[in-house]
Amino acid sequence: MTHIKFTSVLLLLALTFSIIAFGQSSTNKATKNGFAVLELFTSEGCSSCPPADDLMGKIQNEYKDKPVYVLSYHVDYWDDLGWKDVFSNADYTKRQYEYAKWLKKEPIYTPQLIINGKSDYIGSKETPVRGGITKVLSKPALVNLKLSIQREKSGVVVHYKVSGNSKSTRLVLALVQKSVKSNVKRGENEGKLLSHYQIVRNLIFQKLAVGEKGTLNVYFPKNFDSRNAEIIGFIQDNNTGAILGAVKSGF
């Protein structure tokens, strides 16, 4: 009789610890899978942009080992106002207008920051931006993305595999220059030495089928320092702009 009771107690304890362990595992998994994609729209011709650029550098350094991915897009609509930004690209202006449509927020401006494709912030306002990061890191990714990178002379070959996505999604690959300094000789930032972080130098879009895997070529632009670079990839909903999962890879 004593043996039966003792066995029952052991079974009850084992079950209790199993339930606790399962609960911890689920919580850890959700926390681990949380991510933040920060897309800053900036320009060397904008006097209010350097503080936002500096904040992105601060966040990049602070979260470098965590799933926080910073992307700085240099738009071109400041280029006719005294200083042409060497990193500017009309495609990045187009992307900002795309967000204006998704978020129903116009006019566009710099420095504008979009987090996970869902909410926008003034890029230089540190407290709200940090609050936005904390908020999205608490939510698990909805789509899983895996990347492997093969380096070549003129660029990289990216092998990707996606799971958990729908037909209305696309893969976005950003070739990023991690840090650059720039002397501005004219315009609103005349005479300043600006520090830039996580500059997007090439942006590739690939429409996805469900559970797709494939290969994409990402080419280096002229005078690109591939020793100080990485690839950031993420899955975006074409209809809403929401970013559903993200990952990065060096090469």
C-alpha positions as CSV (number, residue, x, y, z in Angstrom):
1,M,0.0,0.0,0.0
2,T,2.9,2.3,0.9
3,H,4.6,1.5,-2.4
4,I,1.5,2.3,-4.4
5,K,1.1,5.7,-2.7
6,F,4.8,6.5,-3.2
7,T,4.6,5.7,-6.9
8,S,1.5,7.8,-7.2
9,V,3.3,10.8,-5.6
10,L,6.3,10.4,-8.0
11,L,4.0,10.3,-11.0
12,L,2.1,13.4,-9.8
13,L,5.4,15.3,-9.3
14,A,6.7,14.2,-12.7
15,L,3.5,15.4,-14.3
16,T,3.7,18.7,-12.5
17,F,7.3,19.3,-13.6
18,S,6.4,18.4,-17.2
19,I,3.6,21.0,-17.2
20,I,5.9,23.6,-15.8
21,A,8.7,22.8,-18.3
22,F,6.3,22.9,-21.2
23,G,5.0,26.3,-20.2
24,Q,8.6,27.7,-19.9
25,S,9.5,26.2,-23.3
26,S,6.5,27.9,-24.9
27,T,7.3,31.2,-23.3
28,N,10.9,31.1,-24.3
29,K,10.0,30.1,-27.8
30,A,7.7,33.1,-28.2
31,T,10.4,35.5,-26.8
32,K,13.1,34.0,-29.0
33,N,11.0,34.3,-32.2
34,G,10.1,38.0,-31.6
35,F,11.9,40.4,-34.0
36,A,12.0,44.1,-35.0
37,V,12.7,45.4,-38.5
38,L,13.4,49.2,-38.3
39,E,13.2,51.0,-41.6
40,L,14.5,54.6,-41.4
41,F,13.9,57.0,-44.3
42,T,16.7,59.6,-44.1
43,S,18.8,62.0,-46.1
44,E,22.1,63.8,-45.9
45,G,20.3,66.9,-47.0
46,C,17.9,66.9,-44.0
47,S,19.1,68.8,-40.9
48,S,16.8,66.8,-38.6
49,C,18.1,63.5,-39.8
50,P,21.5,63.2,-38.2
51,P,20.0,62.6,-34.7
52,A,17.9,59.7,-36.2
53,D,20.9,58.3,-37.9
54,D,22.8,58.4,-34.6
55,L,20.0,56.7,-32.8
56,M,20.0,53.9,-35.4
57,G,23.7,53.4,-34.8
58,K,23.1,53.3,-31.0
59,I,20.3,50.7,-31.4
60,Q,22.3,48.6,-33.9
61,N,25.2,48.4,-31.4
62,E,23.0,47.7,-28.4
63,Y,21.0,45.0,-30.1
64,K,23.7,43.5,-32.4
65,D,23.2,40.0,-31.0
66,K,19.4,40.2,-30.9
67,P,16.8,39.9,-33.6
68,V,16.6,43.7,-34.2
69,Y,17.4,44.6,-37.9
70,V,18.1,48.2,-38.8
71,L,17.7,49.5,-42.4
72,S,18.5,53.1,-43.4
73,Y,17.0,54.2,-46.8
74,H,18.5,57.4,-48.2
75,V,15.7,59.0,-50.2
76,D,16.2,61.3,-53.2
77,Y,13.7,64.1,-52.7
78,W,16.3,66.2,-50.8
79,D,18.8,66.0,-53.6
80,D,17.7,69.2,-55.4
81,L,17.9,71.3,-52.3
82,G,21.6,72.1,-52.1
83,W,23.3,68.7,-51.6
84,K,23.0,65.4,-53.5
85,D,23.2,62.4,-51.1
86,V,25.6,59.9,-52.6
87,F,23.5,57.1,-51.0
88,S,20.1,58.3,-52.3
89,N,18.0,56.2,-54.5
90,A,14.6,56.9,-56.1
91,D,13.6,53.3,-55.3
92,Y,13.7,54.1,-51.6
93,T,11.5,57.1,-52.1
94,K,9.1,54.8,-53.9
95,R,9.2,52.4,-50.9
96,Q,8.3,55.2,-48.5
97,Y,5.3,56.2,-50.6
98,E,4.3,52.5,-50.5
99,Y,4.3,52.7,-46.8
100,A,2.3,55.9,-46.9
101,K,-0.4,54.0,-48.8
102,W,-0.3,51.0,-46.5
103,L,-0.4,53.1,-43.3
104,K,-2.7,55.8,-44.8
105,K,-0.3,58.5,-43.6
106,E,0.8,61.3,-45.8
107,P,2.7,63.4,-46.6
108,I,6.0,61.5,-46.3
109,Y,8.8,63.1,-44.4
110,T,12.3,62.5,-43.0
111,P,13.3,61.1,-40.6
112,Q,10.5,58.6,-40.7
113,L,10.9,55.2,-39.0
114,I,8.7,52.2,-39.7
115,I,8.7,49.2,-37.4
116,N,7.7,45.8,-38.7
117,G,5.8,47.5,-41.5
118,K,2.9,48.3,-39.1
119,S,3.7,51.6,-37.2
120,D,5.6,54.7,-37.9
121,Y,7.7,57.0,-35.6
122,I,9.7,60.2,-35.8
123,G,13.1,58.5,-36.2
124,S,14.9,60.8,-33.7
125,K,12.5,60.3,-30.8
126,E,14.3,57.7,-28.8
127,T,11.7,56.9,-26.1
128,P,8.8,56.1,-28.5
129,V,11.1,54.2,-30.8
130,R,12.4,52.0,-28.0
131,G,8.8,51.4,-26.8
132,G,8.0,50.2,-30.3
133,I,10.9,47.8,-30.4
134,T,10.0,46.4,-27.0
135,K,6.4,45.9,-28.2
136,V,7.2,43.9,-31.3
137,L,9.9,41.8,-29.6
138,S,7.2,40.3,-27.3
139,K,5.3,38.9,-30.3
140,P,6.5,35.7,-32.2
141,A,7.2,35.7,-35.9
142,L,4.4,34.4,-38.0
143,V,6.7,33.1,-40.8
144,N,10.0,31.3,-40.7
145,L,12.8,32.4,-43.1
146,K,16.2,30.7,-43.5
147,L,19.1,32.2,-45.5
148,S,22.5,30.8,-46.6
149,I,24.9,33.1,-48.4
150,Q,27.5,32.2,-51.0
151,R,29.9,35.0,-51.7
152,E,31.1,35.8,-55.3
153,K,33.3,38.5,-56.8
154,S,30.5,40.8,-58.0
155,G,28.0,40.0,-55.2
156,V,26.4,37.2,-53.2
157,V,24.1,34.3,-54.0
158,V,21.4,34.0,-51.5
159,H,19.7,30.6,-50.9
160,Y,16.4,31.0,-49.1
161,K,13.7,28.8,-47.6
162,V,10.4,30.0,-46.3
163,S,7.7,28.3,-44.3
164,G,4.4,29.4,-42.9
165,N,3.8,32.1,-45.5
166,S,0.7,32.8,-47.7
167,K,0.5,33.6,-51.4
168,S,0.2,37.3,-50.7
169,T,3.8,37.6,-49.4
170,R,7.2,38.6,-50.9
171,L,10.8,38.1,-49.8
172,V,12.8,41.4,-49.4
173,L,16.6,41.2,-49.4
174,A,18.6,44.2,-48.4
175,L,22.3,44.6,-49.0
176,V,23.5,46.7,-46.1
177,Q,26.7,48.7,-45.5
178,K,27.1,48.7,-41.8
179,S,28.7,52.1,-41.2
180,V,30.1,55.0,-43.3
181,K,31.1,58.6,-42.6
182,S,30.4,61.4,-45.0
183,N,31.6,65.0,-45.3
184,V,28.7,67.3,-46.3
185,K,29.9,70.4,-48.2
186,R,26.5,72.1,-48.9
187,G,22.9,72.2,-47.9
188,E,21.3,72.1,-44.5
189,N,24.2,70.0,-43.0
190,E,27.0,72.0,-44.6
191,G,30.3,71.5,-42.9
192,K,29.3,68.4,-40.9
193,L,30.9,65.0,-40.8
194,L,27.9,62.7,-40.7
195,S,27.9,59.1,-39.4
196,H,25.6,56.7,-41.2
197,Y,24.6,53.2,-40.1
198,Q,23.0,50.2,-41.8
199,I,22.7,51.9,-45.2
200,V,20.7,50.0,-47.7
201,R,22.8,49.8,-50.9
202,N,20.7,47.3,-52.9
203,L,17.1,46.1,-52.4
204,I,15.7,43.0,-54.1
205,F,12.0,41.8,-54.1
206,Q,10.8,38.3,-54.8
207,K,7.2,37.2,-55.0
208,L,6.7,34.0,-53.0
209,A,4.7,30.8,-53.4
210,V,3.7,29.0,-50.2
211,G,6.6,27.3,-48.6
212,E,9.0,28.4,-51.3
213,K,12.7,27.9,-51.5
214,G,15.0,29.3,-54.1
215,T,18.1,31.4,-55.0
216,L,18.6,35.1,-55.7
217,N,21.6,37.1,-56.8
218,V,22.4,40.3,-55.0
219,Y,25.0,42.5,-56.7
220,F,27.4,44.9,-55.1
221,P,27.2,48.6,-56.2
222,K,30.2,50.5,-57.4
223,N,32.8,51.2,-54.6
224,F,31.0,48.9,-52.2
225,D,33.0,47.7,-49.1
226,S,31.9,44.1,-48.8
227,R,34.1,43.6,-45.7
228,N,31.7,45.8,-43.7
229,A,28.3,44.5,-44.9
230,E,25.5,42.0,-44.4
231,I,22.3,40.8,-45.9
232,I,19.0,41.4,-44.1
233,G,16.0,39.4,-45.3
234,F,12.3,39.6,-44.4
235,I,8.9,38.4,-45.4
236,Q,6.3,41.1,-46.1
237,D,2.6,41.0,-46.8
238,N,1.9,42.6,-50.1
239,N,-1.5,43.8,-49.1
240,T,-0.8,45.3,-45.7
241,G,2.9,45.9,-45.6
242,A,3.2,43.9,-42.3
243,I,6.5,42.2,-41.9
244,L,6.0,38.6,-40.7
245,G,9.5,37.3,-40.1
246,A,13.1,38.4,-40.6
247,V,16.7,37.2,-40.4
248,K,20.2,38.5,-41.2
249,S,23.4,36.9,-42.4
250,G,27.0,38.0,-42.9
251,F,29.2,36.9,-45.7
